[in-house]
Amino acid sequence: MSEQKAVTPSPKATSPVVPRLWGLEILRFSSALAILISHYPAQYLSPFPELEGRALVLPFWLETLLSPFRFGSWAVEVFWILSGYIFYHQYSRRVSEGEVSARKFFIHRFSRLYPLHLFTLLSVVALQFLYNFRSFTGPFGNNSWQNFLLHLGFASNWWVFEKSFNKPVWSVSVEVLVYGLFYLLLRRFPRAVWPSLALLVPSLFLNQHKSFEGGVIECILFFFAGGVTWLLQERTPERFRMGVAMSMVVAVLGCWAAGCMHAPKTLLLLGVTPGVVCLAHLPAWNDLAKICNQLGHLTYSSYLLHFPISLLLVWFFRELGLDPAFFLNPGSFIFILVGILALSGLSYRYLEEPCQSWIRRKFILPNHSFAKVK
């Protein structure tokens, strides 16, 4: 046998890997935190009649610290914009060239989303039995067996806006449907801008009607706004991208400050989309990038876990007869937020990531790439 020579790793192979689009993880995590903050009163104060009329009052320093995260009512739409941008970045070439088949695309999304969805769905069912056993009232009015079957198929909000079981999953449900539309669009019209615009423009007009707000049409609007942003960015010379995006952000902020722009959707579409481009082109700061990437892993977990966690804590306080004024304490507020994020980290590490890897190993051929995606 011929003697094999030792291969010396190249400097490129041994250099630290900077997570791609790491700047977007800042906005993803900020949006997840904004949702946790905005949902806190409804989840921890409203269930207790004795707390009616009382509000959580935070000290000035904490209120100031959290002020950048007071956009919870629009955080889902920011998530959709980010999803559109990231999906076009991740899949545009690979789907257009046939590298990612429909089966592989489905397995990628199923393995990432479904394990935690199923876990939280069954958790809410178990908690509903606990509430009913003790005759406690809870947010279970729409939890029918028909809706349960829809949740099993991730179809709970494809044609209705009625929230049930793990209520926050409504936005994931409609986004899953849009994923299919995204894939079909890329296969039929590889990397063309006009088909995405053809979806974007009518959905913008339809969203002016209340009956279309908060559902599939609204998801199409913001998802493909993110996608069109990426497509236009790719057609802009790289040396001009950051300058053009920053100029657009400054212009939108100037219009808003001057009182010329009040509609939240307009601010999101014209302000967040160029902001996403700016964040996507941040320089490669390795240590910060790795931290932000880890925080990004907590977003889906915290979004799906925070509702069943609140149900469990409320049940616990009622069962033991504890004073619900505990939830009015700023220290308790911080403790719960940190606790949710810590449990989200455990969920990603010990539930989501292992399930995702197992499903992809099991159902994607070994010679196919199954790199982790958003």
C-alpha positions as CSV (number, residue, x, y, z in Angstrom):
1,M,0.0,0.0,0.0
2,S,1.2,3.5,-0.7
3,E,2.0,5.7,2.2
4,Q,-0.7,8.3,2.8
5,K,0.6,11.8,3.4
6,A,-0.8,13.8,6.3
7,V,-3.1,16.6,5.1
8,T,-2.4,19.9,6.8
9,P,-5.6,21.9,7.4
10,S,-5.7,25.1,5.5
11,P,-6.0,28.4,7.5
12,K,-9.4,28.8,5.9
13,A,-10.6,25.5,7.3
14,T,-9.4,26.3,10.8
15,S,-10.7,29.8,11.0
16,P,-13.7,30.5,13.1
17,V,-17.0,30.3,11.2
18,V,-19.1,33.5,11.4
19,P,-22.9,32.7,11.3
20,R,-24.4,34.0,8.0
21,L,-26.8,36.9,8.3
22,W,-25.9,37.1,12.0
23,G,-27.2,40.7,12.3
24,L,-30.7,39.5,11.5
25,E,-30.6,37.4,14.7
26,I,-30.6,40.7,16.7
27,L,-33.9,41.6,15.2
28,R,-35.3,38.1,15.5
29,F,-34.5,38.0,19.2
30,S,-35.7,41.5,19.8
31,S,-39.0,40.6,18.2
32,A,-39.4,37.5,20.3
33,L,-38.6,39.5,23.5
34,A,-41.1,42.2,22.4
35,I,-43.8,39.5,22.2
36,L,-43.0,38.1,25.6
37,I,-43.3,41.6,27.1
38,S,-46.5,42.6,25.4
39,H,-48.2,39.3,26.3
40,Y,-47.3,39.4,29.9
41,P,-50.4,41.4,31.2
42,A,-52.9,39.2,29.4
43,Q,-51.2,36.0,30.5
44,Y,-50.3,36.7,34.1
45,L,-52.7,39.5,35.3
46,S,-56.0,39.1,33.4
47,P,-56.6,35.5,34.7
48,F,-57.0,36.8,38.2
49,P,-60.1,38.9,38.9
50,E,-58.5,40.3,42.1
51,L,-55.9,42.0,39.9
52,E,-58.5,43.8,37.7
53,G,-57.6,47.4,37.2
54,R,-54.0,46.9,38.4
55,A,-51.1,47.2,36.1
56,L,-47.4,46.1,36.2
57,V,-45.4,49.2,37.0
58,L,-41.7,49.0,36.2
59,P,-39.0,51.2,37.6
60,F,-37.8,54.0,35.3
61,W,-34.5,52.3,34.6
62,L,-36.1,49.1,33.5
63,E,-38.8,50.8,31.5
64,T,-36.1,52.7,29.7
65,L,-34.1,49.6,29.1
66,L,-37.1,47.8,27.6
67,S,-38.5,50.7,25.6
68,P,-36.8,49.5,22.3
69,F,-38.9,46.3,22.7
70,R,-42.3,47.9,22.9
71,F,-43.4,46.8,19.4
72,G,-44.9,43.5,20.4
73,S,-48.2,44.1,18.5
74,W,-46.2,44.2,15.2
75,A,-43.5,41.7,16.1
76,V,-45.1,38.9,14.1
77,E,-45.1,41.0,11.0
78,V,-41.4,41.6,11.5
79,F,-40.9,37.9,11.8
80,W,-42.6,37.4,8.5
81,I,-40.4,40.0,6.8
82,L,-37.3,38.3,8.2
83,S,-38.6,34.9,7.1
84,G,-39.1,36.1,3.5
85,Y,-35.7,37.6,3.3
86,I,-33.9,34.6,4.8
87,F,-35.8,32.1,2.8
88,Y,-35.0,33.8,-0.5
89,H,-31.3,34.0,0.6
90,Q,-31.2,30.4,1.7
91,Y,-33.3,28.7,-1.0
92,S,-33.6,31.0,-4.1
93,R,-30.7,29.5,-6.0
94,R,-31.0,26.0,-4.6
95,V,-34.7,25.6,-5.4
96,S,-34.4,27.2,-8.8
97,E,-31.6,24.9,-9.8
98,G,-33.4,21.8,-8.5
99,E,-30.9,21.2,-5.7
100,V,-33.7,21.2,-3.1
101,S,-36.7,19.0,-4.1
102,A,-40.2,19.6,-2.8
103,R,-39.7,16.5,-0.5
104,K,-36.4,17.8,0.9
105,F,-37.9,21.3,1.4
106,F,-40.8,19.8,3.3
107,I,-38.6,17.7,5.5
108,H,-36.4,20.8,6.3
109,R,-39.4,22.8,7.4
110,F,-41.2,19.8,9.1
111,S,-38.1,18.8,11.1
112,R,-37.5,22.4,12.3
113,L,-41.1,23.3,13.2
114,Y,-43.2,20.3,14.0
115,P,-41.5,18.6,17.1
116,L,-41.9,21.7,19.3
117,H,-45.3,22.4,17.9
118,L,-46.5,18.9,18.8
119,F,-44.9,19.1,22.2
120,T,-46.6,22.4,23.1
121,L,-50.0,21.3,21.6
122,L,-50.1,18.2,23.8
123,S,-48.9,20.3,26.7
124,V,-51.8,22.7,26.3
125,V,-54.2,19.7,26.1
126,A,-52.8,18.3,29.4
127,L,-53.1,21.7,31.0
128,Q,-56.7,22.0,29.9
129,F,-57.4,18.7,31.7
130,L,-55.7,20.0,34.8
131,Y,-57.8,23.2,34.7
132,N,-61.1,21.3,34.1
133,F,-60.3,18.8,36.9
134,R,-60.0,21.7,39.4
135,S,-62.9,23.7,37.7
136,F,-60.6,26.6,37.0
137,T,-61.5,28.9,34.1
138,G,-59.0,29.2,31.3
139,P,-58.5,30.4,27.7
140,F,-59.9,27.1,26.2
141,G,-63.1,28.3,24.6
142,N,-62.2,27.3,21.1
143,N,-60.4,24.0,21.9
144,S,-62.6,21.6,20.0
145,W,-61.6,18.2,18.6
146,Q,-62.0,19.7,15.1
147,N,-59.5,22.4,15.9
148,F,-57.2,19.9,17.5
149,L,-57.1,17.9,14.2
150,L,-56.3,21.1,12.3
151,H,-53.5,21.8,14.7
152,L,-52.1,18.4,14.1
153,G,-51.8,19.3,10.5
154,F,-50.5,22.8,11.2
155,A,-53.6,24.1,9.5
156,S,-55.3,25.7,12.4
157,N,-55.5,29.2,10.8
158,W,-55.4,28.6,7.1
159,W,-58.9,29.9,6.5
160,V,-60.0,31.2,9.9
161,F,-58.5,33.6,12.4
162,E,-60.0,31.7,15.4
163,K,-57.2,31.0,17.9
164,S,-57.2,27.8,19.9
165,F,-54.9,25.5,21.9
166,N,-51.4,27.0,21.8
167,K,-52.7,30.3,20.6
168,P,-49.4,31.9,19.4
169,V,-49.0,29.1,16.8
170,W,-51.6,30.8,14.6
171,S,-48.8,32.9,12.9
172,V,-46.7,29.8,12.2
173,S,-49.7,28.0,10.8
174,V,-50.3,30.6,8.1
175,E,-46.6,30.9,7.4
176,V,-46.4,27.2,6.7
177,L,-49.0,27.6,4.0
178,V,-47.0,30.5,2.5
179,Y,-43.9,28.3,2.5
180,G,-45.6,26.1,-0.1
181,L,-46.5,29.1,-2.2
182,F,-42.9,30.3,-2.0
183,Y,-41.6,27.0,-3.2
184,L,-44.0,26.8,-6.1
185,L,-43.1,30.3,-7.1
186,L,-39.4,29.6,-7.2
187,R,-39.8,26.4,-9.2
188,R,-42.0,28.0,-11.8
189,F,-40.3,31.5,-12.0
190,P,-36.6,31.0,-10.9
191,R,-35.3,34.1,-9.2
192,A,-37.7,36.5,-11.0
193,V,-38.9,39.6,-9.2
194,W,-42.2,40.2,-10.9
195,P,-44.1,37.1,-9.6
196,S,-43.3,38.1,-6.0
197,L,-44.5,41.6,-6.7
198,A,-47.6,40.2,-8.4
199,L,-48.4,38.6,-5.0
200,L,-47.2,41.6,-2.9
201,V,-49.3,44.4,-4.6
202,P,-52.8,42.8,-4.4
203,S,-52.2,41.6,-0.9
204,L,-51.3,45.1,0.1
205,F,-54.6,46.4,-1.1
206,L,-56.6,43.4,0.4
207,N,-55.0,44.2,3.8
208,Q,-56.7,47.5,3.8
209,H,-59.9,45.5,4.7
210,K,-60.2,44.3,8.3
211,S,-61.5,40.9,7.1
212,F,-58.0,40.1,5.7
213,E,-55.9,41.3,8.6
214,G,-53.9,38.9,10.6
215,G,-54.3,35.9,8.3
216,V,-52.7,34.3,5.2
217,I,-53.1,37.5,3.1
218,E,-51.2,39.5,5.6
219,C,-48.5,36.9,5.9
220,I,-48.1,36.9,2.1
221,L,-47.7,40.7,2.2
222,F,-44.9,40.7,4.7
223,F,-43.2,37.5,3.7
224,F,-42.9,38.5,0.1
225,A,-41.9,42.0,1.1
226,G,-38.9,40.4,2.7
227,G,-38.4,38.3,-0.4
228,V,-38.6,41.2,-2.8
229,T,-36.1,43.1,-0.6
230,W,-33.6,40.3,-1.0
231,L,-34.2,40.0,-4.8
232,L,-33.7,43.7,-5.3
233,Q,-30.7,43.7,-3.1
234,E,-29.1,41.0,-5.2
235,R,-29.6,43.2,-8.3
236,T,-27.9,46.2,-6.6
237,P,-24.1,46.4,-6.8
238,E,-22.7,45.2,-3.5
239,R,-20.8,48.5,-2.8
240,F,-24.0,50.5,-2.9
241,R,-26.3,48.2,-0.9
242,M,-25.6,49.5,2.6
243,G,-25.7,53.1,1.5
244,V,-29.0,52.7,-0.3
245,A,-30.6,50.8,2.6
246,M,-29.4,53.3,5.2
247,S,-30.6,56.2,3.2
248,M,-34.1,54.6,3.0
249,V,-34.1,54.0,6.7
250,V,-33.2,57.6,7.4
251,A,-35.8,58.9,5.0
252,V,-38.6,56.8,6.5
253,L,-37.6,57.8,10.1
254,G,-37.5,61.5,8.9
255,C,-41.0,61.2,7.5
256,W,-42.3,59.5,10.6
257,A,-40.7,62.2,12.9
258,A,-42.2,64.9,10.7
259,G,-45.7,63.3,11.2
260,C,-46.0,62.4,7.5
261,M,-46.2,58.6,8.1
262,H,-48.5,57.1,10.7
263,A,-49.7,53.8,9.4
264,P,-47.8,51.0,11.1
265,K,-47.9,48.7,8.0
266,T,-46.3,51.4,5.9
267,L,-43.6,52.0,8.5
268,L,-42.9,48.2,8.6
269,L,-42.8,47.8,4.8
270,L,-40.7,50.9,4.1
271,G,-38.6,51.0,7.3
272,V,-38.0,47.4,8.4
273,T,-37.1,46.0,4.9
274,P,-34.1,48.3,4.3
275,G,-33.2,47.9,8.0
276,V,-33.0,44.2,7.3
277,V,-30.5,44.8,4.5
278,C,-28.4,46.9,6.9
279,L,-28.4,44.2,9.5
280,A,-27.6,41.5,7.0
281,H,-24.5,43.3,5.9
282,L,-23.0,44.0,9.3
283,P,-19.2,43.2,9.4
284,A,-17.9,39.8,10.6
285,W,-17.5,40.4,14.4
286,N,-17.0,36.7,15.3
287,D,-17.6,36.8,19.1
288,L,-20.7,39.0,18.9
289,A,-22.0,37.0,15.9
290,K,-21.8,33.8,17.8
291,I,-23.7,35.2,20.8
292,C,-26.4,36.7,18.5
293,N,-26.7,33.3,16.7
294,Q,-27.3,31.6,20.0
295,L,-30.0,34.1,20.9
296,G,-31.6,33.6,17.6
297,H,-32.1,29.9,18.4
298,L,-34.4,31.0,21.3
299,T,-36.9,32.8,19.2
300,Y,-39.1,29.9,17.9
301,S,-38.8,28.1,21.3
302,S,-39.8,31.1,23.4
303,Y,-42.7,32.0,21.0
304,L,-44.3,28.6,21.3
305,L,-43.4,27.9,24.9
306,H,-44.5,31.1,26.6
307,F,-48.2,30.4,26.4
308,P,-48.2,26.9,28.0
309,I,-45.7,28.2,30.6
310,S,-48.1,30.9,31.6
311,L,-51.0,28.4,31.8
312,L,-48.9,26.3,34.1
313,L,-47.8,29.1,36.4
314,V,-51.4,30.5,36.7
315,W,-52.7,27.0,37.5
316,F,-49.9,26.6,40.1
317,F,-50.8,29.8,41.9
318,R,-54.5,29.0,41.9
319,E,-53.9,25.4,43.1
320,L,-51.8,26.5,46.0
321,G,-53.8,29.6,46.8
322,L,-50.8,31.9,46.4
323,D,-51.1,35.7,46.1
324,P,-51.3,36.7,42.4
325,A,-49.9,40.1,43.3
326,F,-46.6,38.3,42.8
327,F,-47.0,38.9,39.1
328,L,-47.1,42.7,39.7
329,N,-43.6,42.7,41.1
330,P,-40.9,43.9,38.6
331,G,-38.6,41.2,40.0
332,S,-41.1,38.5,39.2
333,F,-41.5,40.0,35.7
334,I,-37.8,39.7,35.0
335,F,-37.6,36.3,36.6
336,I,-40.4,34.9,34.3
337,L,-38.8,36.4,31.2
338,V,-35.4,35.0,32.0
339,G,-37.0,31.7,32.9
340,I,-38.8,31.4,29.6
341,L,-35.6,32.2,27.7
342,A,-33.6,29.7,29.8
343,L,-36.3,27.0,29.1
344,S,-36.2,27.9,25.4
345,G,-32.5,27.3,25.4
346,L,-33.0,23.8,26.9
347,S,-35.8,23.1,24.4
348,Y,-33.6,24.0,21.5
349,R,-30.7,22.0,22.8
350,Y,-32.5,18.8,24.0
351,L,-35.7,18.7,22.0
352,E,-35.7,20.7,18.8
353,E,-32.1,20.1,17.6
354,P,-32.0,16.4,18.3
355,C,-35.4,15.8,16.7
356,Q,-34.4,18.0,13.7
357,S,-31.2,16.0,13.2
358,W,-32.9,12.6,13.5
359,I,-35.7,13.4,11.1
360,R,-33.2,14.7,8.5
361,R,-30.9,11.8,8.9
362,K,-33.8,9.4,8.6
363,F,-35.6,10.9,5.6
364,I,-33.0,12.7,3.6
365,L,-30.5,10.5,1.7
366,P,-27.0,10.6,3.3
367,N,-25.4,12.1,0.2
368,H,-27.8,15.1,0.4
369,S,-26.9,18.1,2.4
370,F,-29.2,18.9,5.3
371,A,-27.6,22.0,6.7
372,K,-29.5,23.7,9.5
373,V,-31.7,26.5,8.3
374,K,-33.8,29.1,10.0
